[in-house]
Amino acid sequence: MAKKVFNLRIDREICQGTGYCVRISPELFELEDSMHAKVLIAEPAAEFEEEILEASTLCPTRAITY
């Protein structure tokens, strides 16, 4: 079975800084002083898949891609 690879990104142009991603996975995301989310681990392990999917789904602007 192939190992799942993530390339986690946030589109800063559309990020509204709601912080849903940070609440779901503070290991992967944080809010900067500018109130934009920032990715902490761009290529997270497969064990974070559920958190990535939940964060990207709950993001109101769909700024999170993987």
C-alpha positions in Angstrom: 0.0 0.0 0.0 1.3 3.4 -0.9 2.0 5.9 1.8 -0.3 8.9 1.7 1.6 12.2 1.2 0.2 15.5 2.2 1.3 18.9 1.1 -0.6 21.1 3.5 -1.2 24.7 2.5 -3.3 27.7 3.5 -4.3 30.3 0.9 -3.6 33.6 2.8 -5.6 35.6 0.3 -8.9 33.9 1.4 -8.0 32.9 5.0 -10.2 34.9 7.4 -8.4 33.7 10.6 -11.5 32.0 12.2 -9.1 29.6 13.9 -11.2 26.4 13.3 -8.0 24.7 12.0 -6.1 25.7 15.1 -8.8 24.3 17.4 -8.9 21.0 15.5 -5.1 20.6 15.2 -2.8 22.9 17.1 0.1 20.6 16.1 -0.4 21.5 12.4 -1.8 25.1 12.5 -1.4 28.4 14.4 -2.7 31.9 14.0 -0.2 34.6 13.2 -0.4 38.1 14.6 -2.0 39.1 11.3 -4.8 36.7 12.2 -4.1 34.4 9.3 -3.6 30.8 9.8 -0.1 29.3 9.3 0.9 25.7 8.6 3.4 24.4 11.1 4.1 21.0 9.3 3.8 21.3 5.5 4.2 17.5 5.0 2.5 15.9 8.0 2.5 12.1 8.6 -0.5 10.1 7.6 -1.6 9.9 11.2 -2.9 13.5 10.9 -5.2 12.6 8.0 -8.5 12.9 10.0 -7.5 16.3 11.5 -6.5 17.6 8.0 -9.8 16.5 6.5 -11.8 17.9 9.4 -9.9 21.3 9.3 -10.2 21.6 5.6 -13.9 20.8 5.7 -14.7 23.2 8.5 -12.7 26.1 7.1 -15.5 28.5 6.0 -13.4 29.9 3.1 -11.9 26.5 2.0 -8.4 28.1 2.4 -6.8 24.8 3.4 -5.6 22.4 0.7 -3.6 19.2 1.0 
